[in-house]
């Protein structure tokens, strides 16, 4: 009884201090006073964690890689130019996108840690082990996003009132791998465990993210092996781009946030459409001319990725307009083909060409590894446009300065000015 009482206290604190309005929709009344916590209460708690990880980092966090990678610009720009000024304007310690992204990831981390600390007080069964593994996936996912954007950050395996200092980048990467290993081992399987429902974390979702993590660190053999596990699985196959991005059943998505209207603040589509468009929106960002022209003739991704409406360039992947109900895709098989192709070097060109064939294009050839890497990066640019990859793809391959002309310091985001004022143990990234 003491454990249950203590756990109820933790949950009460969790729900009362949460700054995420979305959690109010699900979980504040999950446990009534004087009752013992049940597995059902944990399930409700978990729904709140899904919503926190989805919503707390704010919508710009999902496309920050495209904003900083030179493919998107302000909707109000008149000539598609000024990309570097646009990037430098975002990369200021006082900019809201920098602050919201950092604080959002750590707000979500607080919820994940609370769930993990709470589970320690319950007698575990098979289902609770799956919940625990899901929480480890989310912690790995959050720290992957933090380390790729900010470099070394404080590792918080449990919530604390202390003012932590930054861990090294290598330590954060190791922590991410440990979290994802726990998720791979304990999360339910996509097919048998979840019945193919990609709106829930699976062991395969953790494998997909681990492949991305290995690639980011240059662990190419491991990245290729993990990607091949999913490519050769009978569960997944490349599918129609229209199905993937128009909320239809498909065989390609591995994990996505469902992004339901009643629980979401991630209305990505409103950022890209005009008020006059049938879907309506606020037209905050638009594709640059280079992004509009990057698709080859016959590319089946083109019309789903970009469009022109009344003379204005629009991103077309998110189509729900002001309702904002487009799923936010975290992992899908197209990325795994590209991970395998890149990680194998020139020997992986068949995987690259298989993806191109599925997208309506002919094969390509390369005579050197550098030429091949450039082909991979351009294919990733087309395949993963407006999904948040471009900037870090260029950073991790050492091409950001030459391709988009950013300054050396802009290969990392600055830490928010407010965080440095609140915690004197944090140090700013070089050059800011």
Secondary structure, 3 states (H helix, E strand, C coil): CHHHHHHHHHHHHHHHHCCCHHHHHCCCCCCCCCCCCCHHHHHHHHHHHHHHHHHCCCCHHHHHHHHHCCCEEECCCCCCCCHHHHHHHHCCCCCHHHHHHHHHHHHHHHHHHHHHHHHCCCCCCHHHHHHHHHHHHHHHHHHHHHHHHHCCCCCCCCCCCCCCCCCCHHHHHHHHHHHHHHHHHHCCCCCCCCCCCCCCCCHHHHHHHHHHHHHHCCCHHHHHHHHHHHHCCCCCCCCCHHHHCCCCCCCCEEEEECCCHHHCCCCHHHHCCCCCCCCCCCCCEEECHHHHCCCCCCCCCHHHHEEEECCEEEECCCCCHHHCCCCEEEEEHHHHHHHHHHHCHHHHHHHHHHHHHHCCCCCCCCCCHHHHHHHHHHHHHHHCCCCCCHHHHHHHCCCHHHHHCCCHHHHCCCCCHHHHHHCCCCCCCCCC
